[in-house]
Amino acid sequence: MHVKKEKNIKSYKRNNKINLEVTEMSLDGTEEPLATLSAIPDPTADQTPPVIADEFTLDLPKIPSLELPLNVSTKHASIQKAIRMCGGIEKVKEAFKEHGPIESQNGLELYLNEGYDRDGSKTYFNEHPIIGKRVPFRDESVILKVTMPKGTLAKNNNSLKDSITSLKDSNKLRVTPVSIVDNTIKFREMSDFQIKLDNVPSAKEFKSSFGSLEWDNFKTFVNSVPDNDSQPQENIGNLVLDRSVKIPSTDFQLPPPPKLSMVGFPLLYKYKANPFAKKKKNGVTEVKGTYIKNYQLFVHDLSERSVIPSHAHEQLLNDFDMAKKTKVYPGTKSDSKFYQSLEECIQILSVLFAKRPIWVKRHLDGIVPKKVHHTIKIALALISYRFTMGPWRNTYIKFGTDPRSSPEYAQYQTEYFKIERKLLSSPIVKKNVPKPPPLVFESDTPGDIDSRFKFDGERVPWYLMLQIDLLIGEPNIAEVFGNVEYLHKANELTGWFKELDLVKMRRIVKYELGCMVQGNYEYNKYKLKYFKTMLFVKESMVLENKDSEEDSTGVKENPDVDADGDIDMDVGTQGPSAVAITDVDIAVGDDDDDNDAITEEPDDAALENEEIDTNQNLKVPPDDDVDADEEEQEGFDIKTASFQDIINRIARLDPKTAATMEKDLKGFVNEANL
């Protein structure tokens, strides 16, 4: 068995060469390369022929490797202590004999508190080991013995590259392979806090009873607890602590948890770098501008007991009043003129909210001018509030306006649609689905919602969270909308609409949307007629169960369809939809009428960058000027950029090279696909 020590020298045979690598074990068990032969300057740089290493047959003994999150020295005592901390040499041998997936392995227990008695005092109260397991499908590595004159590494600051370079006489350097590592145990679990409570009487009592698992000790402990103790807290102040123990005295009387971390491996928190942090040429990263809080008000309940806000958050109003007096908004600098831009943005939004009391922010992004757009969240927080659930979710509603009070607000309810992922995998569909609008853009309808947000059945909308009044440009939906009968009271699920009316509109949108993304703009008029004349919500179900019962209209009920008439797309059938029309009934075929387009409640992931304001910290730029190049750079992703996008960016720096590449190249290939 081979225990990796402070420094290991090993190599990998690739392309008839042996690449030498020296690594050092850190305390967390990872290998950090100190130097590699591949780091030696390329001999081809001075136009000399490359030096190719000799090829050897490695008929060597194979040994196991134990990688410990410890600083193990080359001394025999250090190695013996590391083995003892793992439970002894027999435990280590047993761990190496285990096979199968990692989940089925018992692993090797490493106790970090080696030296304390496991069953006596002076031990940690919640002591537990770190588990190490064999690495499956481990690549074999070679242990090399490198010999050079004594003191060479020390003279070159322990740099192998510099040491080898300094040895002009190759006879002084000798490399000999000694073995192959083919079986490795690694410790990847997190270490955890372990608490020492030797001076706490209650901890000693607990260990002597529950810790010993002896019945007599259990009985003694139970009998020592007073019956019906009315003031148990008084005993804490009278406890006698063991002052001889060299750890801080404390009255901590509650046993700590066995493990403070509920997981063995670190969690991936999907960390995202600050998008406003810019890296300079010298490598220093800095964040330009400051951050202020927008204090947006939210209503989290649609019931009658919820009070509709009539004014902005008190702290936000205080900040705005202070800005009126000083002409500088708190948290910004005077030269940024943030307050002046905020006033202009508020004036624009006030006019818009007087005309339309409920807005979707993406619609406002195209109306508010670019020069004041950085103040829009503060401005919206000063004149509007938001619902976090229900039919008006993710909209900005004018203060004092209660959409539950009148059916006139039904037209501003939102419906969220999306194209199924399995359909989006088609290159044809990707081509027909428009790219989302940029963060700041100019509406093609001055002072109003951009026409590309509206659903008219002639083109796929920019954004698939649609308010009802943006749907009625489609004649069939307009016909349904013109005949709706509103409820007497709005509810959380369908707002002011009856469920059947919403299902009719949803079905038309889903059908036409699914056709458009596949390049089909010739709709089946019989299907549209069927959707408009549905009598029951369940009539929208797609037939898949041959044993289901038919209703009076000839449409079979499908038990896999939800209350909204939506089908689980994972179970849908393939092929074109079939509709047979007779004078008697309408029979819908057993294919998917939705064309892989569905409607659902928008999830936070889908709206994370557009509608969900979970982070109320707003970035304020240092001045009014916005660098267009920087904005475009933030939206430019090399992984998804097209060939022409990349050529255009190259042309900014070197037009001649860009013209040559565009002429001679047919496109770029991702490095991962080479």
C-alpha positions as CSV (number, residue, x, y, z in Angstrom):
1,M,0.0,0.0,0.0
2,H,1.2,3.5,-0.8
3,V,0.2,6.5,1.4
4,K,0.6,9.7,-0.5
5,K,2.9,12.0,1.4
6,E,3.6,15.7,1.1
7,K,5.1,15.3,-2.4
8,N,4.3,12.7,-5.0
9,I,6.0,12.4,-8.3
10,K,4.0,10.7,-11.0
11,S,3.6,10.7,-14.7
12,Y,1.1,9.9,-17.4
13,K,1.9,8.1,-20.7
14,R,0.2,9.9,-23.5
15,N,1.0,10.1,-27.2
16,N,4.2,8.0,-26.7
17,K,5.5,10.5,-24.2
18,I,5.8,10.4,-20.4
19,N,4.7,13.7,-18.9
20,L,6.1,14.2,-15.4
21,E,4.1,15.9,-12.7
22,V,4.9,16.7,-9.1
23,T,2.0,17.2,-6.8
24,E,1.6,18.2,-3.1
25,M,-1.2,17.1,-0.9
26,S,-3.1,19.9,0.8
27,L,-5.1,19.6,4.0
28,D,-8.4,19.2,2.1
29,G,-7.1,16.2,0.2
30,T,-6.7,17.8,-3.2
31,E,-3.6,17.6,-5.3
32,E,-1.9,20.8,-6.2
33,P,0.7,20.6,-9.0
34,L,4.1,22.1,-8.0
35,A,5.6,21.8,-11.5
36,T,5.4,19.8,-14.7
37,L,7.7,19.0,-17.5
38,S,5.1,20.3,-19.9
39,A,5.7,23.7,-18.5
40,I,9.3,23.7,-19.8
41,P,9.7,26.1,-22.8
42,D,8.8,24.6,-26.1
43,P,12.0,23.6,-27.9
44,T,10.4,24.4,-31.2
45,A,10.4,28.1,-30.2
46,D,14.1,28.3,-31.4
47,Q,13.3,26.3,-34.6
48,T,15.1,23.1,-33.2
49,P,13.5,19.7,-33.8
50,P,11.2,18.5,-30.9
51,V,12.7,16.1,-28.4
52,I,10.5,13.0,-28.1
53,A,10.8,10.8,-25.0
54,D,11.7,7.2,-25.2
55,E,8.9,4.7,-24.9
56,F,9.0,2.1,-22.1
57,T,7.0,-0.9,-21.3
58,L,5.7,-0.4,-17.7
59,D,5.7,-3.9,-16.3
60,L,5.4,-2.6,-12.7
61,P,3.7,-3.7,-9.5
62,K,0.3,-2.2,-8.8
63,I,-0.3,-0.6,-5.4
64,P,-3.3,1.1,-3.7
65,S,-3.3,4.8,-2.8
66,L,-4.8,6.4,0.3
67,E,-5.3,10.2,-0.1
68,L,-5.8,11.8,3.2
69,P,-7.0,15.4,4.0
70,L,-4.0,15.7,6.3
71,N,-0.4,17.0,6.1
72,V,1.3,13.6,6.3
73,S,5.1,13.9,6.5
74,T,7.7,11.4,5.3
75,K,8.5,10.4,8.9
76,H,7.5,6.9,10.0
77,A,5.6,8.2,13.1
78,S,3.5,10.6,10.9
79,I,2.5,7.7,8.6
80,Q,1.7,5.4,11.5
81,K,-0.5,8.1,13.2
82,A,-2.4,8.6,9.9
83,I,-3.1,4.9,9.7
84,R,-4.3,4.9,13.4
85,M,-6.7,7.8,12.7
86,C,-8.2,5.5,10.0
87,G,-8.8,2.7,12.5
88,G,-5.6,0.7,11.8
89,I,-4.1,-1.1,9.0
90,E,-6.7,-3.9,8.9
91,K,-9.5,-1.4,8.5
92,V,-7.6,0.2,5.6
93,K,-7.2,-3.2,3.9
94,E,-10.9,-4.0,4.3
95,A,-11.8,-0.7,2.7
96,F,-9.6,-1.4,-0.4
97,K,-11.3,-4.8,-0.8
98,E,-14.8,-3.2,-1.3
99,H,-16.2,-3.1,-4.8
100,G,-19.4,-1.8,-6.4
101,P,-20.9,1.6,-6.6
102,I,-19.9,4.3,-4.1
103,E,-23.4,4.2,-2.5
104,S,-23.0,0.6,-1.5
105,Q,-19.5,1.0,0.1
106,N,-19.1,1.3,3.8
107,G,-16.0,3.3,3.3
108,L,-13.0,4.1,5.6
109,E,-13.6,6.1,8.7
110,L,-11.1,8.9,9.5
111,Y,-11.3,10.3,13.0
112,L,-9.7,13.7,13.2
113,N,-9.4,13.6,17.0
114,E,-7.0,10.7,17.2
115,G,-5.4,10.5,20.6
116,Y,-8.6,10.7,22.7
117,D,-10.2,7.7,24.3
118,R,-13.4,6.8,22.4
119,D,-15.3,5.7,25.5
120,G,-13.8,7.9,28.2
121,S,-13.7,11.6,29.1
122,K,-11.7,14.2,27.3
123,T,-13.4,13.4,24.1
124,Y,-15.7,15.4,21.8
125,F,-19.3,15.1,22.7
126,N,-20.6,14.6,19.2
127,E,-17.5,13.0,17.7
128,H,-18.0,11.4,14.2
129,P,-15.6,10.5,11.4
130,I,-15.2,11.6,7.8
131,I,-16.0,8.7,5.4
132,G,-13.6,8.0,2.5
133,K,-14.5,5.7,-0.4
134,R,-12.8,4.1,-3.3
135,V,-12.9,6.1,-6.5
136,P,-14.7,4.2,-9.3
137,F,-13.1,3.9,-12.7
138,R,-9.9,5.5,-11.4
139,D,-7.3,6.2,-14.2
140,E,-4.0,4.5,-13.5
141,S,-1.1,6.7,-12.6
142,V,2.6,6.0,-12.4
143,I,4.8,6.7,-9.4
144,L,8.2,7.9,-10.6
145,K,11.5,8.2,-8.7
146,V,13.4,11.3,-9.8
147,T,17.0,11.5,-8.8
148,M,19.1,14.7,-9.1
149,P,22.1,16.1,-7.2
150,K,21.3,17.0,-3.6
151,G,20.3,20.6,-3.0
152,T,19.1,21.2,-6.6
153,L,15.5,21.7,-5.7
154,A,16.4,23.9,-2.8
155,K,18.5,26.1,-5.0
156,N,15.6,26.5,-7.4
157,N,12.8,27.2,-4.9
158,N,11.5,23.7,-5.1
159,S,10.6,24.3,-8.8
160,L,11.0,21.1,-10.8
161,K,11.0,22.9,-14.1
162,D,13.8,25.3,-13.0
163,S,15.7,22.4,-11.4
164,I,15.7,20.3,-14.6
165,T,16.5,23.4,-16.7
166,S,19.5,24.1,-14.5
167,L,20.9,20.6,-15.0
168,K,22.8,21.0,-18.2
169,D,24.4,17.6,-17.8
170,S,21.6,15.1,-18.4
171,N,23.6,12.4,-16.7
172,K,22.8,14.1,-13.4
173,L,19.1,13.5,-13.8
174,R,17.6,10.0,-13.6
175,V,13.9,9.1,-13.7
176,T,12.8,5.6,-12.8
177,P,9.1,4.3,-12.7
178,V,8.6,2.3,-9.6
179,S,4.9,1.3,-9.5
180,I,1.4,2.0,-10.8
181,V,-1.5,3.3,-8.6
182,D,-4.7,1.6,-9.7
183,N,-6.8,1.7,-6.5
184,T,-7.5,5.0,-4.6
185,I,-9.5,5.9,-1.6
186,K,-10.4,9.6,-1.4
187,F,-12.1,11.7,1.4
188,R,-14.5,14.2,-0.1
189,E,-16.9,14.7,2.7
190,M,-17.0,18.0,4.6
191,S,-15.5,18.1,8.0
192,D,-17.9,19.3,10.7
193,F,-17.9,21.1,14.0
194,Q,-17.4,18.8,17.0
195,I,-18.0,20.1,20.5
196,K,-16.2,19.3,23.7
197,L,-18.4,19.4,26.8
198,D,-16.2,17.7,29.4
199,N,-16.9,20.5,32.0
200,V,-20.7,20.3,31.5
201,P,-22.4,18.0,34.1
202,S,-25.5,17.4,31.9
203,A,-23.3,16.2,29.0
204,K,-21.5,13.8,31.4
205,E,-24.8,12.4,32.6
206,F,-26.0,11.9,29.1
207,K,-22.8,10.1,28.1
208,S,-22.8,7.9,31.2
209,S,-26.4,6.8,30.5
210,F,-27.4,7.0,26.8
211,G,-23.8,6.9,25.6
212,S,-23.1,3.7,27.5
213,L,-26.3,1.9,26.5
214,E,-26.3,0.2,30.0
215,W,-29.7,-0.4,31.6
216,D,-28.5,0.4,35.1
217,N,-27.1,3.7,34.0
218,F,-30.4,4.5,32.2
219,K,-32.3,3.8,35.4
220,T,-30.0,5.9,37.5
221,F,-30.3,8.8,35.1
222,V,-34.2,8.6,34.9
223,N,-34.4,8.4,38.7
224,S,-32.2,11.5,39.1
225,V,-34.8,13.6,37.2
226,P,-37.3,15.2,39.7
227,D,-41.0,14.4,39.1
228,N,-43.2,17.4,38.3
229,D,-40.3,19.9,38.6
230,S,-42.1,23.3,38.4
231,Q,-38.9,25.3,38.0
232,P,-36.3,23.2,36.1
233,Q,-34.4,26.3,35.0
234,E,-33.2,27.0,38.6
235,N,-30.9,24.0,38.5
236,I,-28.8,25.6,35.8
237,G,-27.6,28.4,38.0
238,N,-26.6,26.0,40.8
239,L,-24.4,23.7,38.6
240,V,-20.8,23.1,39.7
241,L,-18.5,23.2,36.7
242,D,-15.2,21.4,36.3
243,R,-12.7,24.3,36.3
244,S,-9.7,22.1,35.9
245,V,-10.5,21.4,32.2
246,K,-8.5,23.8,30.0
247,I,-11.5,24.9,27.9
248,P,-13.8,28.0,28.4
249,S,-16.3,27.4,31.2
250,T,-19.9,27.6,30.1
251,D,-23.5,27.0,31.3
252,F,-24.4,25.3,28.0
253,Q,-26.6,22.5,29.1
254,L,-28.3,21.3,25.9
255,P,-26.6,18.6,23.9
256,P,-25.4,19.7,20.5
257,P,-26.8,17.9,17.4
258,P,-24.8,14.8,16.3
259,K,-24.0,16.6,13.0
260,L,-24.3,20.3,12.4
261,S,-24.4,19.8,8.6
262,M,-27.2,17.8,7.2
263,V,-25.3,16.9,4.0
264,G,-22.0,15.1,3.6
265,F,-20.9,17.0,0.5
266,P,-20.9,20.7,-0.3
267,L,-24.0,22.1,-2.0
268,L,-23.9,23.8,-5.3
269,Y,-25.5,27.2,-4.7
270,K,-25.6,28.3,-8.4
271,Y,-23.4,31.3,-7.6
272,K,-23.5,34.0,-10.1
273,A,-20.9,36.7,-10.4
274,N,-21.9,40.4,-10.0
275,P,-23.0,41.4,-13.5
276,F,-21.9,45.0,-12.8
277,A,-18.4,44.0,-11.8
278,K,-15.9,44.9,-14.5
279,K,-12.4,43.5,-14.7
280,K,-9.7,45.9,-15.6
281,K,-6.7,45.1,-17.8
282,N,-4.5,44.8,-14.7
283,G,-6.7,42.1,-13.3
284,V,-8.4,44.2,-10.6
285,T,-12.2,43.8,-10.5
286,E,-14.3,46.8,-9.4
287,V,-18.1,47.6,-9.3
288,K,-19.0,50.9,-10.8
289,G,-21.9,52.8,-9.3
290,T,-23.8,52.2,-6.1
291,Y,-26.8,50.1,-4.9
292,I,-30.0,51.4,-3.5
293,K,-33.1,49.5,-2.3
294,N,-36.4,50.0,-4.2
295,Y,-38.8,48.9,-1.4
296,Q,-41.4,47.5,-3.9
297,L,-44.6,46.6,-2.1
298,F,-46.2,43.2,-2.6
299,V,-49.6,41.7,-1.8
300,H,-49.4,38.0,-1.0
301,D,-53.1,37.1,-0.6
302,L,-56.0,37.6,-3.0
303,S,-58.7,37.2,-0.3
304,E,-60.9,40.1,0.9
305,R,-58.9,40.6,4.0
306,S,-55.9,41.8,2.0
307,V,-55.6,45.6,2.0
308,I,-54.6,47.2,-1.3
309,P,-51.8,49.7,-0.8
310,S,-52.6,53.3,-1.5
311,H,-49.0,54.7,-1.3
312,A,-45.4,53.6,-1.5
313,H,-43.3,52.1,1.3
314,E,-42.7,54.7,4.1
315,Q,-38.9,54.5,3.8
316,L,-39.1,54.9,0.1
317,L,-41.2,58.0,0.5
318,N,-38.8,59.4,3.1
319,D,-35.9,58.9,0.6
320,F,-37.8,60.6,-2.2
321,D,-38.8,63.6,0.0
322,M,-35.1,64.0,1.0
323,A,-34.2,63.9,-2.7
324,K,-36.7,66.6,-3.4
325,K,-35.0,68.9,-0.9
326,T,-31.4,68.1,-1.7
327,K,-31.8,67.2,-5.5
328,V,-29.7,64.1,-4.7
329,Y,-31.3,60.7,-4.2
330,P,-29.9,59.0,-1.0
331,G,-27.2,56.5,-2.0
332,T,-26.3,58.3,-5.2
333,K,-23.9,61.0,-6.1
334,S,-24.9,64.5,-7.3
335,D,-23.0,64.1,-10.6
336,S,-25.1,61.0,-11.5
337,K,-28.3,63.2,-11.6
338,F,-30.2,60.1,-10.6
339,Y,-33.0,62.2,-9.0
340,Q,-33.6,64.2,-12.1
341,S,-33.8,61.0,-14.2
342,L,-36.2,59.5,-11.6
343,E,-38.5,62.5,-11.8
344,E,-38.6,62.2,-15.6
345,C,-39.3,58.5,-15.4
346,I,-42.1,59.0,-12.9
347,Q,-43.8,61.6,-15.2
348,I,-43.7,59.1,-18.0
349,L,-45.1,56.2,-15.9
350,S,-47.8,58.4,-14.4
351,V,-49.2,59.1,-17.9
352,L,-49.0,55.5,-18.8
353,F,-50.7,54.3,-15.6
354,A,-53.4,56.9,-16.0
355,K,-54.2,55.3,-19.4
356,R,-53.7,51.7,-18.3
357,P,-53.7,50.9,-14.5
358,I,-52.1,47.5,-14.8
359,W,-48.8,46.9,-16.7
360,V,-46.3,44.1,-17.4
361,K,-42.7,45.5,-16.9
362,R,-41.4,44.1,-20.2
363,H,-44.0,46.2,-22.0
364,L,-42.8,49.3,-20.1
365,D,-39.1,48.6,-21.0
366,G,-39.8,49.6,-24.6
367,I,-41.6,52.8,-23.7
368,V,-39.4,54.3,-21.0
369,P,-36.4,56.1,-22.7
370,K,-33.0,54.5,-22.4
371,K,-31.5,57.5,-20.7
372,V,-33.8,57.2,-17.7
373,H,-34.5,53.4,-17.8
374,H,-32.0,52.7,-14.9
375,T,-34.5,54.5,-12.5
376,I,-37.6,52.5,-13.6
377,K,-37.7,50.1,-10.6
378,I,-37.6,53.0,-8.1
379,A,-40.2,54.8,-10.1
380,L,-42.5,51.7,-10.3
381,A,-42.2,51.2,-6.5
382,L,-43.3,54.9,-6.0
383,I,-46.5,54.5,-8.1
384,S,-47.5,50.8,-8.1
385,Y,-47.7,47.6,-6.1
386,R,-47.6,43.9,-7.2
387,F,-49.5,40.6,-6.5
388,T,-47.3,37.6,-6.0
389,M,-50.1,35.1,-6.9
390,G,-53.4,34.9,-8.7
391,P,-54.5,36.1,-12.2
392,W,-52.6,39.4,-11.9
393,R,-49.4,37.9,-10.8
394,N,-46.2,39.7,-12.0
395,T,-48.0,42.8,-13.1
396,Y,-47.5,46.3,-11.7
397,I,-50.8,47.8,-10.4
398,K,-51.4,51.5,-9.8
399,F,-51.7,52.4,-6.1
400,G,-55.3,52.4,-4.9
401,T,-56.5,50.2,-7.8
402,D,-58.1,47.0,-6.7
403,P,-58.5,44.6,-9.6
404,R,-60.8,42.5,-7.5
405,S,-63.4,45.3,-7.3
406,S,-64.7,45.3,-10.9
407,P,-64.8,43.0,-14.0
408,E,-63.3,45.9,-16.0
409,Y,-59.9,44.7,-14.8
410,A,-60.4,41.2,-16.2
411,Q,-58.8,42.3,-19.5
412,Y,-55.5,42.8,-17.6
413,Q,-55.3,39.3,-16.3
414,T,-52.2,37.4,-17.4
415,E,-52.0,34.0,-19.1
416,Y,-48.6,32.3,-19.4
417,F,-47.8,30.0,-22.3
418,K,-44.6,28.2,-23.3
419,I,-43.4,25.8,-26.0
420,E,-42.5,22.3,-24.8
421,R,-38.8,21.6,-24.7
422,K,-39.1,18.5,-26.9
423,L,-40.5,20.8,-29.7
424,L,-37.9,23.5,-29.2
425,S,-35.2,20.8,-29.9
426,S,-36.2,21.0,-33.6
427,P,-34.0,23.4,-35.7
428,I,-37.1,24.5,-37.6
429,V,-38.9,25.6,-34.5
430,K,-35.8,27.4,-33.1
431,K,-35.8,29.4,-36.3
432,N,-39.4,30.4,-36.0
433,V,-39.3,31.3,-32.3
434,P,-38.2,35.0,-32.1
435,K,-35.4,36.0,-29.8
436,P,-36.6,37.8,-26.6
437,P,-36.4,41.6,-26.7
438,P,-33.2,43.3,-25.2
439,L,-33.3,44.7,-21.7
440,V,-33.9,48.2,-23.1
441,F,-35.5,48.7,-26.5
442,E,-37.7,51.1,-28.4
443,S,-41.4,50.2,-28.9
444,D,-42.6,50.3,-32.5
445,T,-45.8,52.0,-31.2
446,P,-44.7,55.3,-29.6
447,G,-46.1,55.6,-26.1
448,D,-47.8,52.2,-26.1
449,I,-47.1,48.5,-26.0
450,D,-44.9,47.2,-28.8
451,S,-47.1,45.3,-31.4
452,R,-44.7,42.4,-31.2
453,F,-46.0,41.6,-27.7
454,K,-49.5,41.1,-29.0
455,F,-51.0,37.8,-30.2
456,D,-52.8,38.1,-33.5
457,G,-52.4,34.6,-34.9
458,E,-50.0,35.9,-37.6
459,R,-46.7,35.8,-35.8
460,V,-45.2,34.4,-32.6
461,P,-45.2,37.0,-29.8
462,W,-42.0,38.3,-28.3
463,Y,-43.0,37.3,-24.9
464,L,-45.4,34.5,-23.9
465,M,-46.8,36.0,-20.7
466,L,-49.8,37.7,-22.3
467,Q,-52.5,39.9,-20.8
468,I,-56.1,39.1,-22.0
469,D,-56.4,42.4,-24.0
470,L,-53.3,41.4,-25.9
471,L,-55.0,38.3,-27.2
472,I,-58.2,39.8,-28.6
473,G,-56.4,40.9,-31.8
474,E,-57.0,37.3,-32.9
475,P,-60.5,37.2,-34.3
476,N,-61.5,33.8,-32.8
477,I,-60.4,34.9,-29.3
478,A,-62.1,38.3,-29.8
479,E,-65.3,36.3,-30.5
480,V,-65.0,34.3,-27.3
481,F,-64.1,37.4,-25.3
482,G,-67.1,39.3,-26.7
483,N,-69.5,36.6,-25.3
484,V,-68.0,36.1,-21.9
485,E,-70.2,36.4,-18.7
486,Y,-68.1,37.5,-15.8
487,L,-68.4,36.0,-12.3
488,H,-70.0,37.9,-9.5
489,K,-66.7,37.8,-7.6
490,A,-63.1,37.3,-8.7
491,N,-61.3,34.2,-7.5
492,E,-57.6,33.2,-7.2
493,L,-57.6,30.7,-10.1
494,T,-59.6,32.3,-13.0
495,G,-60.1,35.9,-11.8
496,W,-63.3,37.3,-13.3
497,F,-63.7,34.7,-16.0
498,K,-65.6,31.5,-15.9
499,E,-63.3,28.5,-16.3
500,L,-64.8,27.5,-19.6
501,D,-64.2,30.9,-21.2
502,L,-60.6,30.8,-20.2
503,V,-60.2,27.3,-21.5
504,K,-61.6,28.3,-24.9
505,M,-59.1,31.2,-25.2
506,R,-56.2,29.0,-24.0
507,R,-57.0,26.3,-26.4
508,I,-57.0,28.7,-29.4
509,V,-53.8,30.3,-28.4
510,K,-52.0,26.9,-27.8
511,Y,-53.2,25.5,-31.1
512,E,-52.2,28.5,-33.2
513,L,-49.0,29.0,-31.3
514,G,-48.0,25.4,-31.8
515,C,-48.7,25.7,-35.5
516,M,-46.8,29.0,-36.0
517,V,-43.6,27.8,-34.4
518,Q,-43.7,24.9,-36.8
519,G,-44.1,27.3,-39.7
520,N,-47.8,26.5,-40.3
521,Y,-50.1,29.5,-40.7
522,E,-53.0,27.7,-42.3
523,Y,-55.2,26.8,-39.3
524,N,-57.9,24.1,-39.3
525,K,-61.2,26.1,-39.2
526,Y,-63.1,23.1,-37.8
527,K,-60.8,22.9,-34.9
528,L,-61.1,26.6,-34.2
529,K,-64.9,26.3,-34.4
530,Y,-64.8,23.4,-32.0
531,F,-62.7,25.3,-29.5
532,K,-65.1,28.3,-29.7
533,T,-68.2,26.2,-29.2
534,M,-67.1,23.9,-26.4
535,L,-69.9,23.2,-23.9
536,F,-67.9,21.8,-21.0
537,V,-64.3,22.3,-19.8
538,K,-63.7,18.5,-20.2
539,E,-64.6,18.7,-23.9
540,S,-61.1,20.0,-24.5
541,M,-59.6,16.7,-23.5
542,V,-57.6,14.7,-26.0
543,L,-58.6,11.1,-26.3
544,E,-56.1,8.5,-25.4
545,N,-58.1,6.0,-23.4
546,K,-60.1,3.6,-25.6
547,D,-62.1,2.5,-22.6
548,S,-63.3,6.0,-21.7
549,E,-66.9,6.9,-21.9
550,E,-68.4,9.2,-24.6
551,D,-70.6,12.1,-23.7
552,S,-73.5,13.4,-25.7
553,T,-71.2,15.4,-28.1
554,G,-69.2,12.3,-29.1
555,V,-66.1,13.5,-27.2
556,K,-64.5,10.9,-25.0
557,E,-63.2,11.9,-21.6
558,N,-59.5,11.5,-20.8
559,P,-58.7,10.9,-17.1
560,D,-55.1,12.2,-17.7
561,V,-56.3,15.8,-18.3
562,D,-56.3,18.4,-15.6
563,A,-59.1,20.8,-14.6
564,D,-58.0,23.4,-17.2
565,G,-58.2,20.9,-20.0
566,D,-54.4,20.7,-20.4
567,I,-52.7,17.5,-21.3
568,D,-49.6,16.1,-19.8
569,M,-47.2,16.6,-22.7
570,D,-44.9,13.8,-21.7
571,V,-47.7,11.3,-22.6
572,G,-48.8,12.9,-25.8
573,T,-48.9,11.0,-29.1
574,Q,-47.2,11.9,-32.3
575,G,-48.4,12.8,-35.7
576,P,-50.8,15.4,-37.1
577,S,-54.1,16.1,-35.4
578,A,-57.2,14.7,-37.0
579,V,-60.6,16.2,-36.9
580,A,-63.7,14.7,-38.5
581,I,-66.8,17.0,-38.8
582,T,-70.3,15.7,-39.3
583,D,-73.7,17.3,-39.0
584,V,-74.3,15.3,-35.8
585,D,-71.2,15.6,-33.7
586,I,-67.5,16.6,-33.5
587,A,-65.0,13.8,-32.9
588,V,-61.6,14.8,-31.9
589,G,-58.8,12.4,-32.9
590,D,-56.5,10.9,-30.3
591,D,-53.6,13.2,-31.2
592,D,-52.3,16.3,-29.4
593,D,-54.4,19.3,-30.3
594,D,-51.9,21.6,-28.5
595,N,-49.0,21.1,-30.9
596,D,-46.7,20.9,-27.9
597,A,-47.7,24.4,-26.6
598,I,-49.0,24.5,-23.1
599,T,-50.3,27.0,-20.6
600,E,-49.4,27.1,-16.9
601,E,-48.6,29.3,-14.0
602,P,-45.3,31.1,-14.7
603,D,-42.6,29.6,-12.5
604,D,-39.9,31.7,-10.9
605,A,-37.2,30.2,-13.1
606,A,-38.9,31.3,-16.3
607,L,-39.3,34.9,-15.0
608,E,-36.2,35.2,-12.9
609,N,-34.5,37.8,-15.1
610,E,-37.7,39.5,-16.2
611,E,-40.5,39.7,-13.8
612,I,-39.5,38.3,-10.4
613,D,-38.0,41.0,-8.1
614,T,-36.5,38.8,-5.4
615,N,-33.5,41.1,-5.1
616,Q,-34.6,44.6,-4.2
617,N,-31.1,46.1,-4.5
618,L,-30.9,48.3,-7.6
619,K,-27.7,49.2,-9.3
620,V,-27.2,52.9,-10.0
621,P,-24.8,53.9,-12.8
622,P,-22.3,56.7,-12.0
623,D,-23.8,59.0,-14.6
624,D,-26.5,59.3,-17.3
625,D,-24.4,58.0,-20.1
626,V,-24.8,54.3,-20.9
627,D,-22.0,52.7,-22.7
628,A,-23.7,50.8,-25.6
629,D,-20.7,48.6,-26.1
630,E,-20.7,47.5,-22.5
631,E,-24.4,46.8,-22.6
632,E,-24.0,44.7,-25.7
633,Q,-21.0,42.9,-24.2
634,E,-23.2,41.9,-21.2
635,G,-25.7,40.4,-23.5
636,F,-23.2,38.7,-25.8
637,D,-22.6,35.0,-25.0
638,I,-19.8,33.3,-27.1
639,K,-21.5,29.9,-26.5
640,T,-24.7,30.8,-28.2
641,A,-23.5,33.6,-30.6
642,S,-23.9,32.9,-34.3
643,F,-21.0,33.0,-36.8
644,Q,-22.2,36.4,-38.1
645,D,-22.4,37.8,-34.5
646,I,-18.8,36.8,-33.9
647,I,-17.6,38.2,-37.2
648,N,-19.3,41.5,-36.4
649,R,-17.5,41.8,-33.1
650,I,-14.2,41.0,-34.7
651,A,-14.9,43.7,-37.3
652,R,-14.9,46.4,-34.6
653,L,-11.3,45.7,-33.7
654,D,-9.9,44.4,-37.0
655,P,-12.2,44.9,-40.1
656,K,-9.6,43.5,-42.5
657,T,-9.3,40.2,-40.6
658,A,-13.1,40.0,-40.1
659,A,-13.6,40.4,-43.9
660,T,-11.0,37.7,-44.6
661,M,-12.6,35.3,-42.1
662,E,-16.1,35.9,-43.4
663,K,-14.9,35.2,-47.0
664,D,-12.8,32.1,-46.3
665,L,-14.7,30.5,-43.4
666,K,-18.1,28.8,-43.6
667,G,-18.5,29.0,-39.8
668,F,-17.1,28.1,-36.5
669,V,-17.1,24.8,-34.7
670,N,-17.3,24.7,-30.9
671,E,-14.1,23.5,-29.3
672,A,-16.0,20.7,-27.4
673,N,-17.2,19.3,-30.7
674,L,-13.8,19.1,-32.4
